[in-house]
Structures are given as C-alpha cells and as structure tokens.
Amino acid sequence: MANVAVEKIESKEVKPLPLFEELEKRFDEVRRRAFDLFEKRGREFGHALDDWLKAEHEVMGWPAAELRESDKQFDIELTLPGYEPKDVQVTATPTEVNVHARLEEKKQGEEAKVVWSEFSSNDVFRHFSFPEGIDVDTVKASLEKGMLHVIAMKKTPANVRPIDVKAA
C-alpha cells in the first residue's frame, strides 16, 4: 500500500491555500456550466439540482466514494484507477478533507477525432465534510490498486467538568 502525502491545516484563518483557490475557480466553472444547461433547456424551471449535479460531474470529475463513521474515526474510500500517489493531493482541515487528483496526459503521434466518450476528467476534486471535528495530525492516506483510503480520527472532546454555581 503506497502512502499519499496529506497536507494538514489546523486553521483556515491563514491566507487561502492554492487548493482552495483552485476549488473556487472550479465552482465558478460549475455555476457557469449549470447555467448553460438551464439555458439550453429553454430556461425551464424545476431542474436546477439536475443541472448542478451534471455540471459538477462534468467539471470536477466524480469518482465513486464512500464515507464511513465509527466511534473513533471517519474512513473515506475513493476510486482513483490509474493514479499514482504522486498524482494525489489530500488536504485536511479540522472539519473536512479535500482530495485533488490529476493525471498529466502525454499524447504521442496523431490525435484521432473522438466521436463519443464516457471517460471523465483526469483532474478530479472531491470534498468531504464531517459532522464532527477531526484531529488533523492523525489523518493518513494511502493508495492501493486504484483505491484511495483516508482515515481521519475524531477529535477528542476537551475535558468537560461541571462548575458549581453558588448563590450570592
């Protein structure tokens, strides 16, 4: 199992990271594409979610994923066939994990005209938000046989102790 580097960010208060700037650009592309789909349908209302999901799939790529929760941790599995650990960037914050995977295409010879294709983008983004905080320092990622596995331990709650209230 090959390890994947995880960028760990304790706080989003610092300057925006390149990954988050890239995600913002992608969401702008998704918004534009969803609006294009709306217009091509003759501005017919009632399909906004369908347009958004189709646009997101086209722009961001959408590999199959699963998020599991246990008492102590969250486990993410994400299909990334053909990717190597060097192609994958995992970024963890106290509330989320972002995955960006990019394959560089090296074409040789003449290009054939593509008539039809179901291959999606070689540039994939996935965002996973957690219902509880995670311990950023413990996040680990590995890639084996096209499956990315990310483990994020839940943040242990601070010691809570009752405080006696006295009448004045």
C-alpha positions in Angstrom: 0.0 0.0 0.0 1.6 3.3 -1.1 1.3 6.3 1.2 -0.2 9.5 0.0 1.1 12.8 1.4 -1.6 14.7 3.5 -1.4 18.5 3.8 -2.6 19.3 7.3 -4.1 22.7 8.1 -5.1 23.5 11.6 -6.9 26.7 10.8 -8.4 28.3 7.7 -7.7 31.7 9.2 -4.3 31.9 7.3 -4.1 33.0 3.7 -6.0 30.9 1.2 -4.2 27.8 0.0 -3.7 27.2 -3.7 -6.1 24.1 -3.4 -8.9 26.3 -2.1 -8.3 28.9 -4.8 -8.4 26.2 -7.4 -11.6 24.8 -5.9 -13.2 28.3 -6.0 -12.3 28.5 -9.7 -13.9 25.1 -10.3 -17.1 26.0 -8.5 -17.3 29.1 -10.8 -17.0 26.8 -13.8 -19.7 24.6 -12.3 -22.0 27.6 -11.9 -21.4 28.7 -15.5 -22.0 25.2 -16.8 -25.2 24.7 -14.8 -26.5 28.0 -16.2 -25.6 26.9 -19.7 -27.6 23.7 -19.2 -30.5 25.8 -17.9 -30.4 28.0 -21.0 -30.1 25.1 -23.4 -33.3 23.6 -21.9 -35.1 26.9 -22.7 -34.8 28.3 -19.2 -37.3 25.8 -17.9 -37.6 25.8 -14.1 -37.6 22.8 -11.9 -34.4 21.1 -12.9 -31.8 23.2 -11.0 -30.5 20.3 -9.0 -30.1 18.1 -12.0 -28.3 20.9 -13.9 -26.0 21.5 -10.9 -25.1 17.8 -10.4 -24.5 17.3 -14.2 -22.3 20.4 -14.3 -20.4 19.3 -11.2 -19.8 15.9 -12.6 -18.6 17.3 -16.0 -16.3 19.9 -14.4 -15.0 18.2 -11.3 -15.0 14.6 -12.3 -16.8 12.3 -9.9 -15.2 9.1 -8.8 -17.2 6.7 -6.7 -16.7 7.3 -2.9 -17.8 6.1 0.4 -17.6 7.8 3.8 -18.0 5.5 6.9 -18.1 6.6 10.6 -17.2 4.6 13.6 -16.9 5.6 17.3 -13.3 6.9 16.9 -12.8 7.7 13.2 -14.1 8.5 9.7 -13.0 6.3 6.8 -13.1 7.5 3.2 -12.7 5.3 0.2 -12.4 6.8 -3.2 -11.9 5.2 -6.6 -8.9 6.6 -8.5 -7.9 4.0 -11.1 -4.7 4.8 -13.0 -3.5 7.4 -10.4 -0.2 7.1 -8.6 0.4 8.6 -5.1 2.4 11.4 -6.7 -0.8 12.4 -8.6 -3.0 12.8 -5.5 -3.1 15.7 -3.1 -5.1 15.3 0.2 -5.7 18.3 2.3 -7.2 18.0 5.8 -8.7 20.8 8.0 -10.4 20.4 11.3 -13.8 19.9 9.6 -13.1 18.5 6.1 -10.9 16.5 3.8 -10.3 17.6 0.2 -8.9 15.3 -2.5 -7.4 16.6 -5.7 -6.0 14.0 -8.2 -4.6 15.0 -11.6 -3.2 12.8 -14.4 -1.0 14.5 -16.9 -1.8 13.3 -20.4 1.2 12.6 -22.6 0.0 12.2 -26.2 2.2 10.9 -28.9 1.6 10.8 -32.6 -1.5 11.9 -34.3 -4.7 12.5 -32.4 -7.8 10.8 -33.6 -11.1 12.6 -33.6 -13.1 11.5 -30.6 -16.7 10.8 -31.7 -18.1 9.8 -28.3 -16.5 9.1 -24.9 -17.5 8.2 -21.4 -14.1 8.9 -19.9 -14.3 11.7 -17.4 -11.8 14.3 -16.5 -8.3 13.3 -15.5 -8.5 16.2 -13.0 -10.7 15.2 -10.1 -11.8 17.1 -6.9 -13.8 15.6 -4.1 -14.8 17.3 -0.8 -15.8 15.5 2.3 -17.3 17.4 5.3 -17.6 15.7 8.7 -20.4 16.1 11.3 -17.8 16.2 14.0 -14.3 17.7 14.1 -11.3 15.6 13.2 -7.7 15.5 14.6 -5.8 16.9 11.6 -2.5 15.5 12.9 -3.7 11.9 12.7 -5.1 12.0 9.1 -3.5 9.3 6.9 -4.0 8.4 3.3 -2.9 5.5 1.1 -3.5 4.4 -2.4 -3.6 0.7 -3.4 -4.9 -0.8 -6.7 -6.8 2.4 -7.7 -8.5 2.9 -4.3 -7.6 5.9 -2.1 -8.2 5.2 1.6 -8.2 8.1 4.0 -8.5 7.7 7.8 -9.4 10.7 10.0 -9.6 10.2 13.7 -12.3 12.1 15.5 -11.2 15.0 17.7 -11.4 14.1 21.3 -13.7 16.5 23.2 -11.9 18.8 25.7 -12.2 17.8 29.3 -15.6 19.0 30.4 -16.2 19.4 34.1 -19.2 20.8 35.9 -18.8 24.1 37.7 -20.6 24.7 41.0 -22.9 27.7 41.0 -23.2 29.4 44.3 -25.8 31.9 45.4 -24.6 35.4 46.2 
